[in-house]
Amino acid sequence: MCLIAVAYRVLPDWPLLVLANRDEFYARPAAPLAPWPDSGLLAGRDLEAGGTWLGVHPRGRFAAVTNVTETPPDPLPPASRGALVERFLAGDAPSLAYLEGLEATHEAYRGFNLLVFDGETLAYGSNRHQPREALAPGIYALANAGLRSSWPKQQRIAKGFATQLEAAAPPSRAQLRTLLGDQTPVGAEALSAAGLEPTRFGPTATCFIRGEAYGTRASTLAAVGPDKVWIEESRFGPHGRWEGAQALGRHRECARPRTANQSAA
């Protein structure tokens, strides 16, 4: 997952509204959005390393991960970043407690950014950037650097999201899809100003990437409300070819009671 925008406690009817693009190599196998029979979460599934990049659970939980752009170490850390999302969604830990519990195992993962929402608190954590934090109500965007990075696509989608929310509350799904499908080119000057090398980052600087071997594989809308969760995934192939869509909604379930010996993470 490479681009996420979140409106947190901005809309009265939807405490959490999310739009996101997953950018990945088309050859990497993945299953489309579906209910997971073993845990009840609603998400796509990475068939190579396991886990998922983004999902919701009917108990009002949301989580998503993005990779941190960096030169990978050798050998690569063994743990799957997609498992971080799956475990949070299937579990009961509060957002900040879950992120705190991960800190002892940060070195087992390549660089990641993680957003988690337990139905009450949206929190951000990373093994490369600022300490974990509970986020205040507002609009946030996340790509492959830190939460408050100046990456152009990150700033562009946050600004567009804010504009739509000011003009229409809530905006239509078609309006949100337009933000995710934005292919406005980013110039070399803007990339350099954000500390990004234009030759390397230019081909992937747009919100939606239309590549031959690598590009936007899925555009996702998700929301958590007081009594319902819903999620919609549109899938794409090489050069942005549309390959289908799926939408799922569930009434909110009551949270499972936690036993005294359950770990916070």
Backbone bond lengths (Angstrom), bond angles and torsions (degrees), N, CA, C in turn:
res aa  C-N    CA-C-N  psi(-1)  N-CA   C-N-CA  omega(-1)  CA-C   N-CA-C  phi
1 M - - - 1.462 - - 1.518 108.20 -
2 C 1.339 117.07 128.28 1.455 118.83 -171.55 1.514 115.27 -123.01
3 L 1.302 119.41 -6.22 1.454 119.98 178.15 1.523 108.93 -153.27
4 I 1.328 115.92 124.30 1.466 121.71 -178.76 1.524 108.26 -135.45
5 A 1.327 116.65 137.45 1.464 122.06 169.72 1.523 107.65 -126.65
6 V 1.329 116.47 137.51 1.459 121.98 -173.54 1.522 109.39 -132.78
7 A 1.322 116.04 131.68 1.467 121.88 168.97 1.531 106.48 -106.05
8 Y 1.311 116.21 111.99 1.462 122.21 -174.61 1.527 109.85 -109.41
9 R 1.314 115.08 114.54 1.471 123.62 -179.59 1.531 111.61 54.27
10 V 1.327 114.98 39.58 1.463 122.03 174.36 1.526 110.33 -97.46
11 L 1.340 116.66 -36.87 1.462 122.82 179.63 1.526 110.13 -103.71
12 P 1.326 118.72 131.33 1.473 120.55 -177.76 1.523 113.32 -60.07
13 D 1.328 117.38 -37.83 1.457 120.32 -175.27 1.519 114.08 -84.10
14 W 1.315 116.84 -16.63 1.457 121.13 -177.70 1.528 109.06 -134.58
15 P 1.315 118.39 92.46 1.469 119.99 179.26 1.519 113.90 -55.51
16 L 1.344 116.52 -27.87 1.456 119.83 178.72 1.522 108.79 -135.19
17 L 1.324 116.45 123.45 1.463 123.34 175.88 1.525 107.24 -128.01
18 V 1.338 116.52 128.40 1.463 121.93 -170.65 1.518 110.11 -129.81
19 L 1.332 117.04 138.81 1.453 121.80 166.22 1.512 108.07 -130.78
20 A 1.348 116.32 139.78 1.457 119.22 -171.41 1.524 111.33 -153.87
21 N 1.321 115.66 146.95 1.461 123.24 171.62 1.520 109.03 -115.59
22 R 1.325 115.17 133.09 1.461 120.49 172.24 1.526 108.33 -100.51
23 D 1.320 117.17 118.78 1.459 122.79 177.79 1.522 108.13 -106.43
24 E 1.336 115.32 128.76 1.463 119.34 -174.24 1.525 109.16 -161.72
25 F 1.328 116.25 163.92 1.452 120.51 172.74 1.531 109.00 -66.57
26 Y 1.324 115.70 135.78 1.461 119.32 -178.00 1.526 112.05 -66.29
27 A 1.320 117.16 -23.42 1.454 120.20 -178.73 1.526 112.71 -76.13
28 R 1.329 118.05 -14.40 1.468 119.61 -179.15 1.529 108.96 -75.02
29 P 1.320 118.19 123.18 1.469 119.67 -174.79 1.526 112.43 -72.60
30 A 1.330 114.62 139.04 1.461 120.34 179.62 1.521 109.17 -151.26
31 A 1.316 116.22 146.38 1.460 122.28 174.63 1.522 108.55 -95.63
32 P 1.331 118.32 143.24 1.463 120.62 -178.43 1.525 112.66 -71.71
33 L 1.309 114.88 171.45 1.463 122.74 177.48 1.523 110.73 -49.64
34 A 1.345 115.97 131.45 1.457 121.57 179.21 1.529 108.36 -167.48
35 P 1.338 118.10 159.64 1.468 119.67 170.47 1.528 110.25 -68.05
36 W 1.321 117.06 138.47 1.457 121.18 176.35 1.521 108.36 -91.21
37 P 1.319 118.15 116.24 1.470 119.73 -173.90 1.516 114.01 -64.07
38 D 1.324 117.94 -26.09 1.458 119.69 -176.60 1.520 113.75 -80.86
39 S 1.345 117.31 -24.84 1.475 119.30 -175.34 1.518 114.03 -131.89
40 G 1.333 118.06 -12.61 1.462 120.51 178.51 1.500 115.27 83.70
41 L 1.344 118.30 -2.87 1.461 118.52 -179.87 1.523 110.24 -74.34
42 L 1.324 116.53 160.33 1.461 123.94 -178.69 1.517 107.45 -114.23
43 A 1.343 116.53 113.45 1.466 119.32 -173.63 1.516 109.29 -169.74
44 G 1.334 115.44 163.82 1.450 120.89 164.02 1.514 108.79 -77.91
45 R 1.318 116.50 173.92 1.466 119.17 -177.66 1.530 110.10 -137.56
46 D 1.336 115.53 129.86 1.458 121.50 174.98 1.527 107.91 -79.33
47 L 1.324 116.76 117.43 1.457 120.89 -176.02 1.522 113.27 -89.22
48 E 1.331 116.92 -0.22 1.463 119.88 178.53 1.519 111.66 -96.14
49 A 1.326 117.40 -54.07 1.465 120.89 -177.39 1.519 112.43 -106.77
50 G 1.339 117.16 -9.77 1.451 120.40 -178.20 1.518 111.76 89.92
51 G 1.308 115.69 169.29 1.456 121.14 179.82 1.510 112.16 77.12
52 T 1.328 115.42 -161.01 1.457 121.55 -177.78 1.515 109.68 -148.78
53 W 1.321 115.49 163.84 1.469 121.06 -179.20 1.530 111.55 -94.86
54 L 1.337 117.58 -23.43 1.466 121.47 -177.53 1.516 108.09 -164.21
55 G 1.338 116.48 143.25 1.461 119.06 175.79 1.513 111.71 -170.86
56 V 1.332 114.14 172.74 1.459 121.71 174.78 1.520 108.41 -130.62
57 H 1.312 115.63 161.72 1.470 121.30 174.19 1.523 108.06 -128.14
58 P 1.338 118.07 143.06 1.466 119.69 -179.29 1.518 115.29 -58.24
59 R 1.317 118.60 -14.55 1.470 119.72 174.49 1.522 112.14 -77.45
60 G 1.336 117.26 8.04 1.455 120.58 176.47 1.506 113.87 90.35
61 R 1.320 117.64 22.61 1.460 121.78 -177.79 1.530 110.27 -104.46
62 F 1.315 115.28 146.27 1.465 123.15 176.97 1.514 108.17 -138.33
63 A 1.344 116.11 146.47 1.462 120.53 173.17 1.518 109.27 -154.98
64 A 1.329 116.00 150.01 1.462 121.99 176.48 1.520 108.45 -153.88
65 V 1.338 115.72 149.23 1.456 121.48 -179.76 1.522 109.31 -127.81
66 T 1.318 116.94 144.82 1.462 122.27 167.70 1.518 108.37 -125.02
67 N 1.323 115.28 148.94 1.463 120.44 174.31 1.527 109.55 -75.57
68 V 1.318 116.22 151.12 1.458 121.98 171.46 1.519 107.66 -95.61
69 T 1.325 117.00 125.11 1.458 121.19 179.66 1.526 109.92 -67.82
70 E 1.330 116.43 121.95 1.454 121.37 -178.79 1.528 108.19 -165.33
71 T 1.310 115.94 164.00 1.460 120.34 172.64 1.516 107.76 -76.12
72 P 1.333 118.24 118.97 1.472 118.46 -173.46 1.515 111.84 -67.96
73 P 1.336 116.42 146.80 1.461 120.10 176.14 1.529 110.11 -72.41
74 D 1.309 115.41 167.24 1.462 121.06 178.60 1.535 108.02 -130.60
75 P 1.313 120.03 116.10 1.464 126.98 3.44 1.526 112.15 -79.44
76 L 1.318 116.16 164.19 1.443 120.73 -179.71 1.522 110.62 -70.92
77 P 1.335 117.59 143.26 1.464 119.72 173.90 1.530 109.92 -57.78
78 P 1.333 117.48 148.64 1.464 120.59 -169.12 1.524 115.91 -83.22
79 A 1.323 119.14 -21.58 1.455 120.04 -168.76 1.532 111.90 -84.64
80 S 1.337 116.76 149.38 1.459 123.39 -179.89 1.521 110.34 -87.70
81 R 1.328 116.59 126.93 1.456 120.14 177.36 1.519 111.41 -66.84
82 G 1.330 117.27 -28.69 1.459 119.78 177.70 1.516 113.50 -63.30
83 A 1.335 116.79 -24.90 1.459 120.16 177.96 1.530 111.48 -68.35
84 L 1.338 117.28 -25.40 1.465 120.25 178.94 1.525 111.06 -62.57
85 V 1.323 116.40 -40.00 1.465 121.60 178.35 1.517 110.17 -69.61
86 E 1.325 116.36 -48.51 1.464 120.82 -177.25 1.525 111.47 -58.36
87 R 1.328 117.06 -46.07 1.468 119.70 -176.38 1.523 111.71 -65.90
88 F 1.337 116.91 -38.39 1.457 117.83 178.75 1.529 110.59 -65.34
89 L 1.326 117.26 -46.80 1.458 120.37 -176.95 1.522 111.78 -62.74
90 A 1.310 117.09 -40.04 1.459 120.57 -176.87 1.520 112.58 -79.78
91 G 1.330 117.62 -15.21 1.455 121.19 -176.18 1.512 113.53 -96.14
92 D 1.323 114.87 -166.54 1.457 122.43 -177.23 1.517 113.77 -125.28
93 A 1.331 117.54 0.86 1.456 120.17 -174.65 1.522 111.57 -65.28
94 P 1.336 118.09 139.50 1.464 120.82 171.15 1.528 110.35 -60.88
95 S 1.314 115.95 156.39 1.461 121.08 -173.18 1.528 113.56 -54.31
96 L 1.319 117.32 -55.00 1.463 119.58 -176.21 1.521 111.97 -67.91
97 A 1.325 117.45 -36.35 1.458 120.14 178.80 1.521 110.91 -64.50
98 Y 1.326 116.80 -37.40 1.455 120.14 178.50 1.528 110.53 -64.14
99 L 1.329 116.67 -46.48 1.464 120.15 -179.97 1.527 111.16 -64.04
100 E 1.317 116.97 -39.00 1.465 120.29 177.92 1.523 110.36 -63.02
101 G 1.333 116.89 -40.62 1.448 120.16 -179.09 1.512 113.83 -66.06
102 L 1.340 117.20 -22.54 1.462 120.91 179.04 1.522 113.35 -78.02
103 E 1.317 117.54 -20.22 1.458 120.17 -168.60 1.524 113.12 -61.47
104 A 1.315 117.21 -31.14 1.464 119.67 179.95 1.522 112.29 -70.04
105 T 1.342 117.29 -16.64 1.465 120.71 -177.85 1.529 112.33 -116.16
106 H 1.324 118.37 16.29 1.460 121.46 -178.17 1.529 112.94 -53.60
107 E 1.320 117.43 -38.19 1.462 120.16 -175.24 1.526 112.60 -72.31
108 A 1.324 117.36 -8.79 1.468 120.17 177.96 1.529 112.14 -79.55
109 Y 1.343 117.17 -6.19 1.459 121.73 -175.13 1.518 110.73 -123.38
110 R 1.323 115.69 147.69 1.451 119.28 164.71 1.526 108.51 -65.53
111 G 1.345 116.77 171.79 1.454 120.28 -173.67 1.520 112.96 -58.27
112 F 1.331 116.22 134.12 1.460 120.38 179.42 1.518 111.62 -143.43
113 N 1.328 114.24 153.65 1.464 124.01 164.92 1.520 106.53 -115.97
114 L 1.324 117.17 138.97 1.457 120.82 -176.35 1.521 110.08 -133.99
115 L 1.330 116.03 127.12 1.459 122.73 172.38 1.522 108.29 -109.65
116 V 1.336 117.02 130.30 1.462 121.01 179.97 1.527 109.63 -135.58
117 F 1.329 115.64 140.54 1.468 122.63 179.63 1.521 107.49 -133.29
118 D 1.335 116.80 121.74 1.456 121.43 -176.46 1.525 113.91 -97.07
119 G 1.330 116.65 11.45 1.456 121.61 -175.62 1.508 112.38 101.80
120 E 1.337 116.25 -17.12 1.463 121.60 179.39 1.518 111.88 -126.57
121 T 1.331 117.44 -45.15 1.458 122.65 -172.04 1.523 110.92 -123.26
122 L 1.338 116.12 129.87 1.448 122.15 170.97 1.523 108.00 -95.36
123 A 1.322 116.48 128.59 1.461 120.24 -177.56 1.523 109.94 -133.78
124 Y 1.330 114.62 154.17 1.468 123.13 179.86 1.515 109.72 -121.13
125 G 1.321 115.65 137.72 1.448 120.83 174.86 1.522 110.50 -143.22
126 S 1.332 116.61 158.09 1.457 122.13 -179.04 1.519 108.76 -157.22
127 N 1.326 116.14 151.76 1.465 118.94 172.19 1.520 112.10 -98.62
128 R 1.332 116.58 12.93 1.458 120.89 178.81 1.526 113.32 -131.47
129 H 1.331 117.89 -19.28 1.459 120.75 -172.29 1.524 111.50 -120.70
130 Q 1.325 117.22 -154.13 1.455 121.98 -170.74 1.523 111.63 -59.15
131 P 1.344 116.80 159.96 1.458 119.91 -179.47 1.533 111.33 -59.20
132 R 1.325 115.26 161.06 1.466 120.46 177.33 1.520 109.92 -55.27
133 E 1.318 115.57 148.83 1.462 118.78 178.44 1.513 110.75 -154.97
134 A 1.331 115.50 145.81 1.460 121.94 168.96 1.519 106.98 -80.52
135 L 1.323 117.03 132.00 1.456 121.10 -174.90 1.520 111.32 -91.23
136 A 1.315 115.66 142.79 1.461 121.63 174.43 1.523 108.96 -77.37
137 P 1.339 118.35 158.32 1.474 119.63 175.91 1.522 111.22 -53.59
138 G 1.329 115.23 140.85 1.465 119.51 -179.66 1.511 111.29 157.22
139 I 1.323 115.38 -169.01 1.460 122.98 -179.89 1.526 108.47 -111.21
140 Y 1.326 115.58 130.95 1.459 121.54 -178.07 1.524 109.27 -130.57
141 A 1.326 115.27 152.35 1.466 120.60 173.80 1.520 108.28 -135.72
142 L 1.324 114.11 148.12 1.458 120.80 -175.09 1.518 108.48 -142.51
143 A 1.343 115.96 133.58 1.467 120.65 175.12 1.524 107.30 -124.66
144 N 1.327 117.71 -123.78 1.461 120.30 -175.37 1.516 113.17 -112.51
145 A 1.336 115.53 23.18 1.452 121.51 168.95 1.526 106.29 -127.46
146 G 1.324 119.20 -151.50 1.449 120.51 -177.95 1.516 113.30 -77.38
147 L 1.318 115.23 171.91 1.462 121.59 -177.13 1.521 111.66 -60.61
148 R 1.320 117.98 -34.24 1.467 120.98 -177.42 1.526 111.40 -108.82
149 S 1.313 115.80 34.01 1.456 121.63 178.46 1.523 110.38 -69.46
150 S 1.344 115.18 159.29 1.465 121.41 177.41 1.525 112.11 -99.38
151 W 1.326 118.48 18.93 1.460 119.79 177.73 1.524 109.98 -54.58
152 P 1.339 118.97 133.53 1.472 120.65 -175.66 1.520 114.64 -57.48
153 K 1.341 119.11 -43.56 1.463 120.03 -178.69 1.531 110.95 -65.09
154 Q 1.312 116.23 -34.75 1.458 122.04 178.59 1.530 110.34 -65.17
155 Q 1.316 115.82 -46.40 1.466 120.26 179.48 1.525 111.03 -68.51
156 R 1.321 117.39 -37.59 1.462 121.25 -176.96 1.531 111.87 -65.69
157 I 1.331 116.68 -45.81 1.458 117.98 -177.53 1.525 111.14 -71.51
158 A 1.327 117.77 -32.86 1.466 119.70 176.85 1.528 110.76 -64.57
159 K 1.326 116.27 -43.09 1.468 120.18 179.10 1.522 111.05 -65.84
160 G 1.335 117.15 -43.79 1.455 120.43 179.00 1.510 112.36 -64.02
161 F 1.317 117.18 -39.10 1.461 122.20 178.08 1.521 110.17 -63.21
162 A 1.322 116.64 -45.72 1.459 120.69 179.41 1.519 111.29 -61.53
163 T 1.321 116.54 -41.34 1.465 120.42 179.48 1.523 110.94 -63.12
164 Q 1.320 117.64 -42.83 1.460 120.68 179.46 1.523 111.56 -65.47
165 L 1.306 117.15 -39.91 1.458 119.98 -179.50 1.526 111.54 -68.04
166 E 1.307 116.60 -31.66 1.465 119.37 176.93 1.520 111.49 -72.27
167 A 1.342 116.80 -32.53 1.463 121.36 -176.71 1.516 113.04 -84.40
168 A 1.316 117.89 -30.36 1.464 121.90 -176.65 1.519 108.99 -150.36
169 A 1.330 116.33 127.30 1.460 119.83 -178.49 1.532 109.94 -126.09
170 P 1.323 117.51 108.51 1.459 125.90 -6.47 1.524 111.23 -85.76
171 P 1.330 118.49 158.85 1.465 120.74 173.99 1.525 110.08 -68.55
172 S 1.315 116.24 159.47 1.458 120.58 179.80 1.526 110.11 -73.88
173 R 1.318 115.38 162.22 1.458 119.04 176.76 1.528 110.32 -63.39
174 A 1.324 116.96 -36.14 1.470 119.62 178.39 1.521 110.80 -61.34
175 Q 1.332 117.77 -39.73 1.461 120.80 178.17 1.529 111.15 -64.41
176 L 1.327 116.55 -40.12 1.459 120.07 179.60 1.525 110.95 -68.33
177 R 1.324 116.93 -38.28 1.466 119.78 177.42 1.527 111.04 -62.77
178 T 1.331 116.59 -33.18 1.467 120.14 178.34 1.527 110.88 -62.01
179 L 1.323 117.08 -40.19 1.464 120.09 177.13 1.518 111.11 -61.67
180 L 1.330 116.95 -43.51 1.454 120.56 -178.69 1.527 112.15 -69.45
181 G 1.340 116.86 -27.04 1.456 120.84 -179.02 1.512 114.43 -88.77
182 D 1.321 117.88 6.29 1.466 122.25 -176.71 1.529 111.05 -63.03
183 Q 1.334 115.93 124.57 1.467 121.37 179.03 1.526 111.60 -119.24
184 T 1.333 116.82 27.06 1.459 120.56 178.11 1.523 110.50 -60.49
185 P 1.328 118.40 124.11 1.470 120.15 -179.32 1.527 111.82 -62.19
186 V 1.316 114.74 150.67 1.466 121.60 176.79 1.520 107.67 -113.88
187 G 1.319 116.17 123.09 1.461 120.71 -176.33 1.513 113.47 -73.46
188 A 1.330 115.09 162.37 1.458 120.96 -178.98 1.526 111.88 -61.83
189 E 1.328 116.70 -35.42 1.466 119.81 -178.68 1.520 111.32 -64.33
190 A 1.352 116.77 -42.94 1.459 120.66 179.77 1.520 111.34 -66.41
191 L 1.330 116.40 -37.66 1.461 119.41 178.00 1.529 110.84 -66.88
192 S 1.306 117.01 -44.11 1.464 120.33 179.88 1.522 111.10 -62.93
193 A 1.337 116.69 -38.30 1.462 120.09 179.50 1.526 111.99 -63.23
194 A 1.346 116.23 -27.35 1.462 120.93 178.49 1.521 112.30 -90.91
195 G 1.341 116.40 4.98 1.451 120.38 179.53 1.515 114.11 80.98
196 L 1.338 117.38 20.86 1.461 122.37 -178.09 1.523 109.88 -109.07
197 E 1.305 117.43 132.89 1.460 122.15 -179.05 1.530 108.75 -74.38
198 P 1.326 119.41 117.79 1.469 121.70 -171.76 1.516 115.07 -56.94
199 T 1.336 117.94 -39.92 1.462 119.56 -178.43 1.522 111.26 -64.20
200 R 1.325 116.36 -38.67 1.463 120.51 -178.80 1.522 112.14 -77.40
201 F 1.325 117.13 -44.20 1.458 120.20 -170.74 1.524 114.05 -98.24
202 G 1.321 117.96 -12.90 1.455 120.00 -178.73 1.518 114.73 -54.99
203 P 1.354 119.91 -46.20 1.462 120.34 -177.39 1.528 114.56 -65.55
204 T 1.328 117.32 -19.36 1.469 119.87 -178.55 1.529 111.88 -117.42
205 A 1.320 117.20 21.11 1.457 120.81 -174.58 1.526 113.41 -83.50
206 T 1.331 118.11 -16.36 1.468 120.48 -179.84 1.526 110.31 -79.19
207 C 1.326 115.27 159.89 1.468 118.98 178.68 1.525 110.70 -63.27
208 F 1.331 116.78 -43.47 1.460 122.12 177.09 1.519 107.75 -110.00
209 I 1.330 116.69 129.02 1.459 122.10 -175.23 1.523 109.47 -108.66
210 R 1.337 116.06 123.20 1.466 122.02 177.48 1.525 108.41 -108.37
211 G 1.320 116.88 89.96 1.447 120.94 -178.89 1.517 111.48 -113.81
212 E 1.327 114.53 176.52 1.470 119.78 178.69 1.516 111.36 -90.77
213 A 1.323 117.50 -46.61 1.460 121.15 179.81 1.525 112.14 -103.85
214 Y 1.343 116.36 -23.74 1.468 121.98 -175.72 1.516 108.28 -138.33
215 G 1.330 116.44 139.72 1.453 119.32 178.17 1.514 111.42 178.25
216 T 1.317 115.51 -168.00 1.456 121.07 179.14 1.526 108.97 -73.97
217 R 1.315 115.46 113.72 1.460 121.80 -177.92 1.526 111.77 -87.95
218 A 1.341 116.64 -32.77 1.463 120.52 -176.20 1.516 109.85 -149.90
219 S 1.326 115.84 140.23 1.467 123.10 169.85 1.519 107.31 -114.23
220 T 1.315 116.28 127.51 1.460 120.89 -172.36 1.513 111.31 -125.57
221 L 1.338 115.59 136.30 1.451 123.21 168.44 1.525 107.10 -113.27
222 A 1.309 117.09 138.60 1.465 120.16 179.64 1.516 108.86 -147.56
223 A 1.326 115.67 150.92 1.461 120.20 178.97 1.520 109.66 -150.69
224 V 1.321 114.47 145.42 1.458 122.03 173.55 1.515 107.24 -121.16
225 G 1.336 116.11 121.27 1.454 121.58 178.49 1.510 111.34 -114.26
226 P 1.325 117.15 179.70 1.468 120.29 -179.58 1.523 113.32 -62.27
227 D 1.349 117.51 -29.54 1.461 119.53 -176.49 1.517 113.91 -130.84
228 K 1.344 118.59 7.05 1.452 120.35 -175.94 1.522 110.63 -157.49
229 V 1.326 115.30 150.46 1.463 121.47 167.61 1.520 107.73 -122.73
230 W 1.322 116.85 148.46 1.464 120.46 173.38 1.517 109.45 -145.75
231 I 1.328 114.02 156.06 1.451 120.47 -179.23 1.522 108.51 -151.26
232 E 1.315 115.68 140.61 1.464 122.34 -179.25 1.517 108.62 -133.38
233 E 1.340 116.42 132.94 1.459 121.11 179.75 1.522 109.85 -125.76
234 S 1.333 116.36 127.40 1.457 122.79 170.81 1.523 107.61 -107.38
235 R 1.329 117.32 132.94 1.462 122.09 -173.70 1.526 110.69 -110.99
236 F 1.342 114.77 146.64 1.458 120.93 -176.00 1.524 110.71 -136.39
237 G 1.336 114.74 150.50 1.451 121.98 176.19 1.512 110.61 -110.23
238 P 1.331 117.40 -167.67 1.469 121.12 -178.82 1.522 112.59 -52.30
239 H 1.328 115.36 141.52 1.460 123.48 -179.61 1.530 112.34 62.84
240 G 1.328 117.16 24.37 1.459 120.82 176.07 1.513 114.71 77.74
241 R 1.327 118.24 17.31 1.462 121.43 -179.23 1.522 110.31 -65.63
242 W 1.335 115.86 125.41 1.468 120.61 -179.01 1.522 109.86 -70.56
243 E 1.340 116.55 133.43 1.461 120.27 -175.85 1.519 113.37 -124.03
244 G 1.335 118.10 9.58 1.455 119.44 176.54 1.515 112.30 126.45
245 A 1.323 115.55 171.14 1.462 121.33 -178.17 1.521 109.67 -148.70
246 Q 1.314 115.19 157.46 1.463 122.43 178.54 1.514 107.77 -146.71
247 A 1.342 116.40 138.82 1.463 121.54 176.32 1.522 108.62 -129.86
248 L 1.331 116.13 138.45 1.455 122.00 -179.29 1.524 109.10 -134.63
249 G 1.309 116.49 142.14 1.453 121.63 174.89 1.517 109.98 -137.40
250 R 1.322 116.24 147.93 1.459 121.28 178.60 1.525 108.97 -143.04
251 H 1.324 115.93 144.75 1.456 119.54 170.35 1.522 109.25 -70.26
252 R 1.311 116.62 145.34 1.459 121.31 -178.76 1.515 110.69 -61.93
253 E 1.323 115.38 133.06 1.449 121.93 173.37 1.518 108.93 -93.30
254 C 1.331 115.84 156.59 1.459 119.73 173.00 1.523 108.48 -71.97
255 A 1.308 115.95 144.18 1.461 119.83 178.04 1.518 109.67 -64.97
256 R 1.341 115.72 142.55 1.452 119.75 176.85 1.514 109.02 -70.18
257 P 1.344 118.56 137.66 1.466 119.59 177.36 1.520 110.87 -65.20
258 R 1.315 117.09 140.05 1.449 122.14 179.13 1.517 109.89 -92.41
259 T 1.308 116.09 135.64 1.459 120.39 178.35 1.518 109.31 -82.98
260 A 1.317 115.38 163.22 1.468 120.12 -174.67 1.511 112.37 -63.11
261 N 1.340 117.56 -28.43 1.460 118.95 -176.98 1.513 113.84 -98.15
262 Q 1.362 118.02 10.10 1.453 120.22 177.34 1.520 109.82 -73.70
263 S 1.312 116.71 137.57 1.465 121.54 176.78 1.520 110.13 -73.96
264 A 1.309 116.90 145.36 1.467 120.62 176.98 1.509 111.59 -66.57
265 A 1.309 118.49 -20.52 1.466 121.18 179.98 1.509 110.94 -114.10
